[in-house]
Structure formats: C-alpha cells, structure tokens
C-alpha cells in the first residue's frame, strides 16, 4: 500500500541557472495559483551545512507555496544538477505584522529532536525579536539529478523565519546570528543552514 503523503504549505528554493529548466520553472510559478509569493534571492550556506550541499549555487528562485505536493511535481519535472530545497511548514509558530518589507529569510536546523519544551522556548525567543514577521517549524526535502555524497541528518528539524527590515542584508544576517546565539546560550543547538537575501520580488 502506498504511503499517504500529507501536503503542507511552505517555501521552495530552486537554483536559478539561466538555463531552460530555470526559465521554464520561473514562468510556470509566475502564473501558478499555488505560488503566493516569488522572489529572486542570493543564497548563503553556513560553514556547518556546506559539506552536505557542495553543489550549491548563489542565485535561487524562492517561492512561498500552498501545496507541497504540487511543488514536488514541479521540481521532478524541472529537476537540475544543483540542489533544490523544499521547506514544508508543519507548525506555524507565529505570524504578525511588522514594519518594513520582508528582505531576508533565514533557515535553521536543530541538532536535537523536537522536544516540546525546547520548541516553546524557541518560539518565545523568536517572538522577542521584533523584526521577525513569520516563524515556522517543519522538515526539508531536496531534489537534484546528482546524488549527494552525504545525507543531511537534520532535515526533520527545520525552522524558517521571515525578517522584515529596511536595513542591509549584512545587518539583518547579524540580527539573525544574534537570535541563534540566544538560543544556543539557553542550551538549544540551533544552527544556521541557509540565509536568503531577497534581491527582487517577482510576484
């Protein structure tokens, strides 16, 4: 019997390589009802996550989607030799109005499983950071034509935050690093996976 796949909303990050597949994917997402927002972004992997994703690139299409099943179909159809990342949000920690436009999305992973108390503590910690508009907890799937040498072991413990700020991307990255340090001080091993600087909103 086939396993029933649950569908989630979340974020997808697909490499933009100026090739046929990238352009077709961009065109289809521009008109897709499944895509709420679409951005052109620069992606920076942390030194901890780089060994797992050595085929990473600099420029990505970042989309906020409603239905992960549809995204899996899109990426299977337009699979590339650089990794695409799907962050399924299983549990939205919070969403609120914040001054300024979203200009940065930070993705973290927890090195330990999702202990309920720890998650509550992390949610409280993120709530105190007044530039964070959305925070969600979920898992990660990847799509790539080439098999990765190493399996990323923390894909079930992903945290995604959207940051709204008029400041530079470097300044916002420092702000996110402080958030991570606060969590680590409290004994929670929260590690940066990927930082996405929004360059342009396409949709």
C-alpha positions as CSV (number, residue, x, y, z in Angstrom):
1,X,0.0,0.0,0.0
2,X,1.4,3.4,-0.9
3,X,2.2,5.8,2.0
4,X,-0.3,8.6,2.2
5,X,1.7,11.8,1.6
6,X,0.4,14.8,3.6
7,X,0.6,18.1,1.9
8,X,1.9,21.3,3.6
9,X,2.4,24.9,2.8
10,X,6.0,26.2,2.9
11,X,8.9,27.6,0.9
12,X,10.8,26.2,-2.1
13,X,14.3,27.3,-3.1
14,X,15.2,26.3,-6.7
15,X,18.6,27.2,-8.3
16,X,18.3,29.9,-11.0
17,X,20.9,28.9,-13.5
18,X,19.7,30.9,-16.6
19,X,19.1,27.7,-18.4
20,X,15.9,26.2,-20.0
21,X,14.8,24.4,-16.8
22,X,15.2,27.5,-14.6
23,X,13.4,29.8,-17.0
24,X,10.5,27.4,-17.5
25,X,10.1,26.9,-13.8
26,X,10.1,30.7,-13.2
27,X,7.5,31.2,-16.0
28,X,5.2,28.5,-14.5
29,X,5.5,29.8,-11.0
30,X,4.7,33.3,-12.1
31,X,1.2,32.1,-13.2
32,X,0.7,29.3,-10.7
33,X,-2.2,29.7,-8.2
34,X,-0.1,27.5,-5.8
35,X,2.6,30.2,-5.5
36,X,1.7,33.1,-3.2
37,X,5.0,35.0,-3.5
38,X,8.0,34.6,-5.7
39,X,11.4,36.2,-5.2
40,X,14.8,36.3,-6.8
41,X,17.4,35.7,-4.0
42,X,21.0,35.2,-3.1
43,X,21.6,32.1,-1.0
44,X,24.5,31.7,1.5
45,X,25.1,28.4,3.2
46,X,26.7,28.2,6.6
47,X,30.1,26.5,7.1
48,X,28.2,23.8,9.1
49,X,25.8,23.0,6.2
50,X,28.1,23.5,3.2
51,X,29.7,20.0,3.3
52,X,26.2,18.4,2.8
53,X,25.4,20.7,-0.2
54,X,28.6,21.2,-2.1
55,X,26.7,21.6,-5.3
56,X,25.0,24.8,-4.0
57,X,24.8,27.9,-6.2
58,X,24.4,31.6,-5.5
59,X,21.1,32.6,-7.1
60,X,17.8,31.0,-6.4
61,X,14.1,31.4,-7.1
62,X,12.4,31.4,-3.7
63,X,8.6,30.8,-3.7
64,X,6.1,30.6,-0.9
65,X,3.6,27.9,-1.8
66,X,0.3,26.5,-0.5
67,X,0.6,22.8,-1.6
68,X,3.8,20.8,-1.3
69,X,2.5,18.0,-3.5
70,X,2.3,20.4,-6.5
71,X,5.8,21.6,-5.8
72,X,7.2,18.1,-5.8
73,X,5.6,17.6,-9.2
74,X,7.1,20.9,-10.5
75,X,10.6,20.0,-9.3
76,X,10.5,16.4,-10.6
77,X,9.6,17.8,-14.0
78,X,12.3,20.6,-13.9
79,X,15.0,18.7,-11.9
80,X,18.5,20.2,-12.2
81,X,22.1,19.3,-11.4
82,X,22.1,21.7,-8.5
83,X,20.0,21.0,-5.4
84,X,16.5,22.4,-4.9
85,X,15.2,22.7,-1.3
86,X,11.6,22.4,-0.1
87,X,10.8,23.5,3.4
88,X,7.4,22.1,4.5
89,X,6.0,24.1,7.4
90,X,4.1,21.6,9.7
91,X,3.6,24.0,12.5
92,X,3.5,27.8,12.2
93,X,5.0,29.2,15.4
94,X,3.5,32.7,14.8
95,X,2.7,35.3,12.1
96,X,2.3,39.0,12.8
97,X,2.5,42.5,11.2
98,X,6.0,44.0,11.3
99,X,7.1,47.4,9.9
100,X,9.1,47.2,6.6
101,X,9.1,44.7,3.8
102,X,10.4,41.1,4.0
103,X,14.0,41.3,2.8
104,X,15.6,38.2,4.4
105,X,14.7,34.6,5.1
106,X,16.8,32.5,7.5
107,X,16.6,28.7,7.7
108,X,17.9,26.9,10.8
109,X,18.0,23.3,11.9
110,X,18.0,21.8,15.4
111,X,20.7,19.3,16.2
112,X,18.3,17.5,18.6
113,X,14.8,16.2,18.2
114,X,11.8,18.4,18.7
115,X,11.3,18.4,22.5
116,X,8.0,20.3,23.1
117,X,9.5,22.5,25.9
118,X,12.5,23.4,23.7
119,X,10.2,24.4,20.8
120,X,8.1,26.6,23.1
121,X,11.3,28.2,24.3
122,X,12.5,28.8,20.7
123,X,9.1,30.3,19.8
124,X,9.2,32.6,22.8
125,X,12.8,33.6,21.8
126,X,11.8,34.4,18.2
127,X,8.7,36.3,19.4
128,X,11.0,38.7,21.3
129,X,12.8,39.6,18.0
130,X,10.6,42.4,16.7
131,X,11.8,42.2,13.1
132,X,10.7,38.6,12.6
133,X,7.3,38.5,10.9
134,X,6.8,34.8,10.4
135,X,8.3,31.7,12.1
136,X,7.6,28.1,11.2
137,X,8.7,24.7,12.0
138,X,8.9,21.8,9.6
139,X,11.0,19.5,7.5
140,X,13.1,19.6,4.4
141,X,13.1,17.7,1.1
142,X,15.7,18.1,-1.6
143,X,15.6,17.5,-5.4
144,X,18.7,17.0,-7.5
145,X,19.8,15.0,-10.6
146,X,23.0,14.1,-8.8
147,X,23.0,12.0,-5.5
148,X,24.6,13.8,-2.6
149,X,27.7,12.2,-1.0
150,X,26.4,12.9,2.5
151,X,22.9,12.6,3.8
152,X,21.8,15.7,5.8
153,X,20.8,14.3,9.2
154,X,18.7,17.1,10.5
155,X,16.0,17.5,7.8
156,X,13.2,16.8,10.2
157,X,14.0,19.7,12.5
158,X,13.9,22.8,10.3
159,X,13.0,26.4,11.4
160,X,12.2,29.1,8.9
161,X,11.9,32.8,9.8
162,X,11.0,35.7,7.6
163,X,12.6,39.0,8.6
164,X,11.2,42.5,7.7
165,X,13.8,45.3,7.7
166,X,14.9,48.3,5.7
167,X,18.5,47.6,6.8
168,X,21.2,46.0,4.6
169,X,21.3,42.2,4.2
170,X,24.6,42.1,6.2
171,X,22.9,43.9,9.1
172,X,19.9,41.5,9.0
173,X,22.2,38.5,8.9
174,X,23.9,39.8,12.1
175,X,20.5,40.2,13.7
176,X,19.7,36.5,12.8
177,X,23.0,35.4,14.1
178,X,22.3,37.0,17.5
179,X,19.0,35.1,17.6
180,X,20.8,31.9,17.0
181,X,23.3,32.8,19.8
182,X,20.5,33.5,22.2
183,X,19.1,30.0,21.5
184,X,22.5,28.4,21.9
185,X,23.0,30.2,25.3
186,X,19.9,28.6,26.5
187,X,21.3,25.2,25.6
188,X,19.4,24.6,22.3
189,X,21.6,23.6,19.4
190,X,20.1,25.8,16.7
191,X,22.4,26.0,13.6
192,X,22.1,28.2,10.6
193,X,21.5,26.2,7.4
194,X,20.9,28.8,4.7
195,X,20.4,32.6,4.6
196,X,18.4,34.0,1.7
197,X,18.8,37.7,0.8
198,X,15.8,39.0,-1.3
199,X,17.0,40.9,-4.3
200,X,13.7,41.3,-6.2
201,X,10.1,40.4,-5.8
202,X,8.8,38.7,-9.0
203,X,5.2,38.0,-7.8
